[in-house]
Amino acid sequence: MTMSISPQRKTAEAVVAAFNRMDVEAIISYRSPDCVRQFLPLSMGFKDQNNAVYRNSLIKLRAIFYNFHLTINDLVEDTNARRISLWLTARADTAAGEYVNEYMWLLDFNESGTKIRRSKEFSDTIMARDFFPKLQAAMDKQQAGQANRKVEAVKQL
């Protein structure tokens, strides 16, 4: 007997593929309008993110991440609960150096399995503690450079 792939598994795999393309709009499209992202562990002090905040974060990251790639190492699914757990590894080149990280995502889906209702994302704590401040500094530097270029363009008008 052949088992079909569940809608939530298709959605989870599509989200990973969208990350690998750094397609922010596609990533957001797989989330319900009221979806909340919780970045864990809580000890890191990150605030929950609605879709608008998450989209803005992804847009900023896309500007400084190159060759980003997520690999699914393990996927566990509870079809009755419409929940998927993923163990992922990530690798990218960034403006702050090489990025290598591990994640555990716990994704809860709507009844049709096509939209993520809640995302709990555990990150390697040491990577988050040590690398994210460097990454934030690189994003700030890039944004300052963009602002300066806009000012210069206006001055030339």
N, CA and C of each residue as an Amber inpcrd file, in Angstrom:
protein
   471
   0.8390000  -1.1760000   0.0000000   0.0000000   0.0000000   0.0000000
   0.8900000   1.2480000   0.0000000   0.5950000   2.1720000  -0.8780000
   1.3570000   3.4130000  -0.9770000   0.6880000   4.4910000  -0.1370000
   1.4880000   5.1080000   0.7070000   0.9720000   6.1880000   1.5500000
   1.1820000   7.5040000   0.8050000   0.1810000   8.3540000   0.8340000
   0.3340000   9.6570000   0.1910000   0.9910000  10.6270000   1.1660000
   1.6270000  11.6180000   0.6100000   2.2710000  12.6420000   1.4240000
   1.1970000  13.6080000   1.9100000   1.2090000  13.9120000   3.1840000
   0.1940000  14.7860000   3.7700000   0.3600000  16.2210000   3.2670000
  -0.7350000  16.9970000   3.2970000  -0.6490000  18.4060000   2.9070000
   0.3450000  19.1900000   3.7670000   0.3880000  18.9110000   5.0760000
   1.3100000  19.6590000   5.9260000   2.7670000  19.3130000   5.6140000
   3.0360000  18.0830000   5.2500000   4.4140000  17.7340000   4.8670000
   4.7850000  18.4530000   3.5760000   3.8710000  18.4790000   2.6120000
   4.1320000  19.2160000   1.3650000   4.4000000  20.6860000   1.6640000
   3.6110000  21.2460000   2.5770000   3.7900000  22.6560000   2.9460000
   5.1400000  22.8660000   3.6180000   5.4960000  22.0020000   4.5620000
   6.7870000  22.1280000   5.2610000   7.9450000  22.0510000   4.2680000
   7.8870000  21.1160000   3.3480000   8.9550000  20.9750000   2.3580000
   8.9870000  22.1760000   1.4120000   7.8170000  22.7270000   1.0960000
   7.7570000  23.9200000   0.2420000   8.3610000  25.1290000   0.9500000
   8.1600000  25.2420000   2.2540000   8.7520000  26.3430000   3.0210000
  10.2740000  26.2350000   2.9950000  10.7920000  25.0450000   3.1960000
  12.2480000  24.8490000   3.1480000  12.7700000  25.2210000   1.7570000
  12.0840000  24.7990000   0.7120000  12.5000000  25.1490000  -0.6610000
  12.4670000  26.6680000  -0.8580000  11.4610000  27.3430000  -0.3010000
  11.3810000  28.8070000  -0.4150000  12.5460000  29.4690000   0.3160000
  12.9310000  28.9370000   1.4710000  14.1140000  29.4500000   2.1730000
  15.3600000  29.2740000   1.3170000  15.4630000  28.1420000   0.6560000
  16.6480000  27.8890000  -0.1630000  16.7240000  28.8140000  -1.3690000
  15.6090000  29.3860000  -1.7660000  15.5800000  30.4120000  -2.8290000
  15.6290000  31.8160000  -2.2410000  15.5330000  31.9040000  -0.8980000
  15.4130000  33.1820000  -0.1830000  14.2310000  33.9840000  -0.7480000
  13.1250000  33.2990000  -0.9740000  11.9080000  33.8880000  -1.5150000
  10.9890000  34.2660000  -0.3490000  11.1490000  35.4790000   0.1300000
  10.4400000  35.9370000   1.3250000   8.9280000  35.8570000   1.1430000
   8.4340000  36.3000000   0.0200000   6.9750000  36.2950000  -0.1820000
   6.4270000  34.8710000  -0.1890000   7.1640000  33.9360000  -0.7530000
   6.7090000  32.5400000  -0.7330000   6.7100000  32.0020000   0.6980000
   7.7540000  32.3160000   1.4630000   7.8150000  31.8610000   2.8610000
   6.5880000  32.3590000   3.6170000   6.2970000  33.6330000   3.4810000
   5.1540000  34.2310000   4.1900000   3.8390000  33.6490000   3.6760000
   3.7630000  33.3120000   2.4000000   2.5090000  32.8020000   1.8260000
   2.0800000  31.4710000   2.4330000   3.0040000  30.7390000   3.0220000
   2.6750000  29.4610000   3.6530000   2.2560000  29.6190000   5.1130000
   2.1130000  30.8390000   5.5670000   1.7390000  31.1210000   6.9560000
   0.3110000  31.6700000   6.9920000  -0.4470000  31.2720000   7.9870000
  -1.7890000  31.8340000   8.1410000  -1.6540000  33.3120000   8.5110000
  -2.6780000  34.1230000   8.2400000  -2.5800000  35.5560000   8.5490000
  -2.2580000  35.8560000  10.0100000  -2.6680000  34.9780000  10.9240000
  -2.4230000  35.2000000  12.3510000  -1.2530000  34.3600000  12.8910000
  -0.4400000  33.8200000  12.0000000   0.6740000  32.9730000  12.4050000
   1.6730000  33.7430000  13.2660000   2.2030000  33.0640000  14.2710000
   3.2030000  33.6430000  15.1590000   4.4480000  32.7660000  15.1300000
   5.5930000  33.4090000  14.9930000   6.8870000  32.7190000  15.0630000
   7.4750000  32.9720000  16.4430000   7.8410000  31.8890000  17.0930000
   8.4900000  31.9890000  18.3900000   9.9030000  31.4360000  18.2210000
  10.9040000  32.2800000  18.4760000  12.3000000  31.8920000  18.3390000
  12.8100000  31.4840000  19.7140000  13.2590000  30.2550000  19.8220000
  13.6100000  29.6630000  21.1000000  15.0820000  29.2660000  21.1490000
  15.6490000  29.0960000  22.3140000  15.0180000  29.0220000  23.6220000
  14.6390000  30.3970000  24.1530000  13.6940000  30.4050000  25.0790000
  13.2080000  31.6490000  25.6700000  14.3310000  32.4360000  26.3380000
  15.3580000  31.7320000  26.8140000  16.4720000  32.4040000  27.5000000
  17.2120000  33.3830000  26.5900000  17.0340000  33.2570000  25.2620000
  17.6830000  34.1770000  24.3280000  16.9780000  35.5310000  24.2980000
  15.7390000  35.5740000  24.7780000  15.0380000  36.8450000  24.9060000
  14.4460000  37.4060000  23.6250000  14.2760000  36.5780000  22.6060000
  13.6710000  37.0640000  21.3640000  12.1590000  37.1890000  21.5290000
  11.5920000  38.2250000  20.9490000  10.1470000  38.4390000  21.0090000
   9.4670000  37.6310000  19.9070000   8.2260000  37.2210000  20.1770000
   7.4250000  36.5500000  19.1590000   7.2460000  37.4920000  17.9720000
   7.1140000  36.8970000  16.7830000   6.9930000  37.7020000  15.5670000
   5.7180000  37.3510000  14.8090000   4.9430000  38.3940000  14.4730000
   3.8240000  38.1750000  13.5630000   4.3850000  38.1800000  12.1400000
   3.5370000  37.9970000  11.1540000   4.0140000  37.8940000   9.7700000
   4.7190000  39.1610000   9.2860000   4.2250000  40.3260000   9.6610000
   4.8330000  41.5790000   9.1990000   6.2520000  41.7300000   9.7540000
   6.4220000  41.4580000  11.0310000   7.7430000  41.5610000  11.6550000
   8.6700000  40.4980000  11.0720000   8.1600000  39.2860000  10.9080000
   8.9630000  38.1950000  10.3580000   9.3930000  38.5170000   8.9220000
   8.4680000  39.0280000   8.1100000   8.7890000  39.4080000   6.7250000
   9.9320000  40.4250000   6.7120000   9.8340000  41.4490000   7.5530000
  10.8890000  42.4710000   7.5980000  12.2330000  41.8670000   7.9970000
  12.2290000  40.9430000   8.9490000  13.4670000  40.2670000   9.3570000
  14.0660000  39.4930000   8.1860000  13.2070000  38.7600000   7.4770000
  13.6860000  37.9630000   6.3480000  14.2430000  38.8430000   5.2300000
  13.5960000  39.9740000   4.9820000  14.0850000  40.8900000   3.9380000
  15.4690000  41.4090000   4.3050000  15.6660000  41.7470000   5.5710000
  16.9800000  42.2160000   6.0260000  18.0240000  41.1120000   5.9030000
  17.6490000  39.8970000   6.2810000  18.5900000  38.7810000   6.1950000
  18.9310000  38.4510000   4.7410000  17.9360000  38.5000000   3.8750000
  18.1630000  38.1780000   2.4600000  19.2180000  39.0910000   1.8430000
  19.2750000  40.3250000   2.3290000  20.2260000  41.2920000   1.7850000
  21.6740000  40.9700000   2.1510000  21.8840000  40.1730000   3.1960000
  23.2630000  39.8920000   3.6050000  23.6030000  38.4010000   3.6360000
  22.6490000  37.5270000   3.2850000  22.9070000  36.0950000   3.1890000
  23.0760000  35.7160000   1.7210000  24.0950000  34.9390000   1.4470000
  24.3450000  34.4650000   0.0890000  24.5010000  32.9520000   0.1460000
  24.0130000  32.2850000  -0.8730000  24.1470000  30.8240000  -0.9540000
  23.5200000  30.1240000   0.2570000  22.4140000  30.6600000   0.7470000
  21.7430000  30.0720000   1.9080000  21.1470000  28.7280000   1.5200000
  21.3590000  27.7350000   2.3900000  20.7860000  26.4200000   2.1100000
  20.4100000  25.7110000   3.4140000  19.1650000  25.2900000   3.4920000
  18.6610000  24.4590000   4.5870000  18.6190000  23.0130000   4.1210000
  19.0160000  22.1210000   4.9950000  18.9280000  20.6860000   4.7230000
  18.0590000  20.0590000   5.8070000  17.0720000  19.2850000   5.3830000
  16.2380000  18.5510000   6.3340000  16.9820000  17.2660000   6.7020000
  17.3560000  17.1490000   7.9660000  18.0320000  15.9430000   8.4490000
  17.0540000  14.9140000   8.9800000  15.9330000  15.4070000   9.5160000
  14.9210000  14.5060000  10.0560000  13.5870000  15.2300000  10.0530000
  12.5320000  14.4800000   9.8290000  11.1820000  15.0290000   9.8230000
  10.2890000  14.0320000  10.5480000   9.5800000  14.5110000  11.5660000
   8.6390000  13.6810000  12.3090000   7.2800000  14.3470000  12.2100000
   6.2790000  13.5440000  11.8830000   4.9480000  14.1160000  11.6630000
   3.8980000  13.4380000  12.5270000   3.0580000  14.2630000  13.1250000
   1.8700000  13.7920000  13.8140000   0.6960000  14.2430000  12.9420000
   0.2160000  13.3640000  12.0920000  -0.8250000  13.7520000  11.1260000
  -2.1180000  14.1430000  11.8200000  -2.4800000  13.4570000  12.9050000
  -3.7210000  13.7910000  13.6090000  -3.6650000  15.1840000  14.2220000
  -2.5310000  15.5660000  14.7520000  -2.3770000  16.8910000  15.3650000
  -2.0130000  17.9610000  14.3400000  -1.7580000  17.5390000  13.1000000
  -1.3100000  18.4540000  12.0240000  -0.0640000  19.2160000  12.4960000
   0.9260000  18.4450000  12.9420000   2.1640000  19.0100000  13.4770000
   3.3550000  18.2780000  12.8560000   4.3550000  19.0700000  12.5090000
   5.5980000  18.5190000  11.9670000   6.7610000  19.0950000  12.7500000
   7.7190000  18.2240000  13.0470000   8.9640000  18.6370000  13.6630000
  10.0880000  18.3710000  12.6680000  10.9230000  19.3730000  12.4680000
  12.0470000  19.2510000  11.5400000  13.3520000  19.5280000  12.2660000
  14.3520000  18.7000000  11.9930000  15.7170000  19.0070000  12.4030000
  16.4230000  19.4260000  11.1300000  16.9090000  20.6560000  11.1340000
  17.5200000  21.2400000   9.9380000  18.9360000  21.7090000  10.2250000
  19.7570000  21.6860000   9.2010000  21.0440000  22.3680000   9.2800000
  21.0360000  23.4390000   8.1990000  21.7000000  24.5460000   8.5030000
  21.7600000  25.6760000   7.5740000  23.2130000  26.0410000   7.3290000
  23.4560000  26.5040000   6.1160000  24.7660000  27.0150000   5.7560000
  24.5820000  28.1730000   4.7960000  25.3740000  29.2200000   4.9990000
  25.3110000  30.3810000   4.1060000  26.6010000  31.1700000   4.2290000
  26.8330000  31.9940000   3.2360000  27.8630000  33.0210000   3.3090000
  27.1370000  34.3020000   3.6700000  27.7160000  35.0940000   4.5550000
  27.0760000  36.3400000   4.9640000  28.0940000  37.4640000   4.9860000
  27.5900000  38.6590000   5.1330000  28.4490000  39.8290000   5.2740000
  29.2620000  39.7560000   6.5660000  28.8750000  38.8730000   7.5010000
  29.5940000  38.7190000   8.7670000  30.4230000  37.4350000   8.8030000
  30.5370000  36.7430000   7.6800000  31.2990000  35.4960000   7.6220000
  30.3990000  34.2990000   7.3790000  31.0090000  33.1060000   7.4480000
  30.2580000  31.8780000   7.1900000  29.2450000  31.6320000   8.3070000
  28.0430000  31.2380000   7.8950000  26.9530000  30.9430000   8.8180000
  26.6800000  29.4430000   8.7420000  26.7980000  28.7640000   9.8670000
  26.4600000  27.3480000   9.9740000  25.6270000  27.2170000  11.2410000
  24.4420000  26.6270000  11.1110000  23.5420000  26.5720000  12.2540000
  22.7050000  25.3030000  12.2000000  22.1250000  24.9560000  13.3440000
  21.1660000  23.8620000  13.4510000  19.8640000  24.4310000  13.9990000
  18.7690000  23.8860000  13.5180000  17.4500000  24.3120000  13.9780000
  16.5870000  23.0920000  14.2660000  15.6510000  23.2800000  15.1700000
  14.5230000  22.3730000  15.3440000  13.2950000  23.2490000  15.1580000
  12.4880000  22.9120000  14.1830000  11.2470000  23.6460000  13.9450000
  10.0790000  22.7540000  14.3660000   9.1720000  23.3300000  15.1020000
   7.9230000  22.6700000  15.4440000   6.8270000  23.4990000  14.7840000
   6.1970000  22.9250000  13.7760000   5.2150000  23.6500000  12.9710000
   3.8230000  23.0780000  13.2030000   2.8890000  23.9530000  13.5590000
   1.4840000  23.5860000  13.6980000   0.7330000  24.1470000  12.5000000
  -0.1350000  23.3240000  11.9060000  -0.8100000  23.6840000  10.6620000
  -2.3110000  23.8470000  10.8490000  -2.9230000  24.5590000   9.9060000
  -4.3770000  24.6940000   9.8960000  -5.0100000  23.3510000   9.5130000
  -6.3220000  23.2950000   9.5080000  -7.0220000  22.0280000   9.2530000
  -6.7220000  21.4480000   7.8800000  -6.4970000  22.2950000   6.8940000
  -6.2080000  21.7810000   5.5450000  -4.7350000  21.4090000   5.3710000
  -3.8900000  21.8060000   6.3270000  -2.4670000  21.4940000   6.2450000
  -1.6860000  22.3810000   5.2970000  -2.3170000  23.4320000   4.8050000
  -1.6800000  24.2840000   3.7970000  -1.0610000  25.5500000   4.3680000
  -1.3550000  25.8660000   5.6290000  -0.8400000  27.0950000   6.2460000
  -0.2950000  26.7790000   7.6340000   0.8290000  27.3870000   7.9570000
   1.4140000  27.2470000   9.2840000   0.7010000  28.2240000  10.2200000
   0.1770000  27.7180000  11.3210000  -0.5090000  28.5500000  12.3140000
   0.4530000  29.0610000  13.3700000   1.4380000  28.2250000  13.7170000
   2.4080000  28.5890000  14.7510000   3.7280000  27.9080000  14.4180000
   4.7900000  28.6520000  14.6050000   6.1290000  28.1530000  14.3300000
   6.9900000  28.3750000  15.5660000   7.4870000  27.2910000  16.1090000
   8.4380000  27.3710000  17.2210000   9.7840000  26.9200000  16.6540000
  10.7610000  27.8160000  16.6970000  12.0520000  27.5340000  16.0810000
  13.1470000  27.5930000  17.1350000  13.7630000  26.4510000  17.3700000
  14.9060000  26.3730000  18.2720000  16.1720000  26.5190000  17.4420000
  17.0730000  27.3430000  17.9140000  18.3370000  27.5680000  17.2250000
  19.4820000  27.1500000  18.1320000  20.6080000  26.8550000  17.5290000
  21.8250000  26.5900000  18.2900000  22.1070000  27.8310000  19.1350000
  22.0570000  27.6910000  20.4420000  22.1810000  28.8260000  21.3580000
  23.5240000  29.5370000  21.2200000  24.5880000  28.7820000  21.0800000
  25.9110000  29.4010000  20.9510000  25.9940000  30.2000000  19.6620000
  25.4630000  29.6470000  18.5760000  25.4530000  30.3770000  17.2960000
  24.6310000  31.6550000  17.4470000  23.4740000  31.5470000  18.0570000
  22.6200000  32.7300000  18.2270000  23.3090000  33.7810000  19.0910000
  23.9270000  33.3460000  20.1660000  24.5790000  34.2730000  21.0910000
  25.7930000  34.9490000  20.4530000  26.6120000  34.1720000  19.7280000
  27.8840000  34.6830000  19.2260000  27.8040000  35.2860000  17.8250000
  26.9720000  34.7210000  16.9580000  26.9620000  35.1610000  15.5700000
  25.9390000  36.2600000  15.2900000  24.7680000  36.1720000  15.9020000
  23.7140000  37.1360000  15.5900000  24.1080000  38.5870000  15.8590000
  24.8570000  38.8920000  16.9320000  25.3020000  40.2900000  17.0910000
  26.1960000  40.7610000  15.9280000  27.0520000  39.8750000  15.4250000
  27.8920000  40.2140000  14.2610000  27.0150000  40.4290000  13.0260000
  26.0270000  39.5890000  12.9000000  25.1070000  39.6950000  11.7640000
  24.3050000  40.9860000  11.8470000  23.8450000  41.3350000  13.0430000
  23.1000000  42.5900000  13.2250000  23.9760000  43.7840000  12.8740000
  25.2310000  43.7590000  13.2760000  26.1490000  44.8550000  12.9490000
  26.3450000  44.9600000  11.4350000  26.4490000  43.8300000  10.7520000
  26.5940000  43.8410000   9.2900000  25.3320000  44.3920000   8.6240000
  24.1400000  44.0260000   9.1510000  22.8820000  44.5490000   8.6020000
  22.7960000  46.0540000   8.8220000  23.1740000  46.5120000  10.0190000
  23.1350000  47.9440000  10.3130000  24.0670000  48.7110000   9.3830000
  25.2490000  48.1590000   9.1460000  26.2290000  48.8020000   8.2570000
  25.6900000  48.8820000   6.8300000  25.0710000  47.7890000   6.3780000
  24.5110000  47.7820000   5.0270000  23.3680000  48.7860000   4.9020000
  22.4970000  48.8440000   5.8960000  21.3740000  49.7820000   5.8510000
  21.8670000  51.2210000   5.8840000  22.9050000  51.4950000   6.6580000
  23.4770000  52.8450000   6.7010000  24.0530000  53.2060000   5.3330000
  24.7000000  52.2550000   4.6920000  25.2390000  52.4970000   3.3520000
  24.1360000  52.7820000   2.3390000  23.0260000  52.0570000   2.4320000
  21.8960000  52.2970000   1.5270000  21.3060000  53.6770000   1.7740000
  21.1840000  54.0550000   3.0290000  20.6340000  55.3810000   3.3630000
  21.5500000  56.4740000   2.8230000  22.8540000  56.2930000   2.9490000
  23.8060000  57.2860000   2.4310000  23.7200000  57.3960000   0.9130000
  23.5430000  56.2600000   0.2240000  23.4170000  56.2890000  -1.2460000
  22.1470000  57.0210000  -1.6670000  21.0580000  56.8460000  -0.9070000
  19.8100000  57.5450000  -1.2220000  19.9740000  59.0490000  -1.0410000
  20.6470000  59.4460000   0.0170000  20.8770000  60.8760000   0.2730000
  21.7080000  61.4610000  -0.8650000  22.7530000  60.7620000  -1.2820000
  23.6040000  61.2470000  -2.3800000  22.8140000  61.3430000  -3.6780000
  21.9240000  60.3960000  -3.9310000  21.1060000  60.4160000  -5.1460000
  20.1650000  61.6290000  -5.1320000  19.5920000  61.9390000  -3.9830000
  18.7030000  63.0910000  -3.8580000  19.4930000  64.3870000  -4.0680000
  20.6950000  64.4430000  -3.5330000  21.5320000  65.6420000  -3.6830000
  21.8620000  65.8880000  -5.1500000  21.9830000  64.8440000  -5.9360000
  22.3350000  64.9880000  -7.3420000  21.1570000  65.4460000  -8.1920000
  19.9570000  65.4090000  -7.6470000  18.7650000  65.8270000  -8.3960000
  18.7070000  67.2940000  -8.5440000
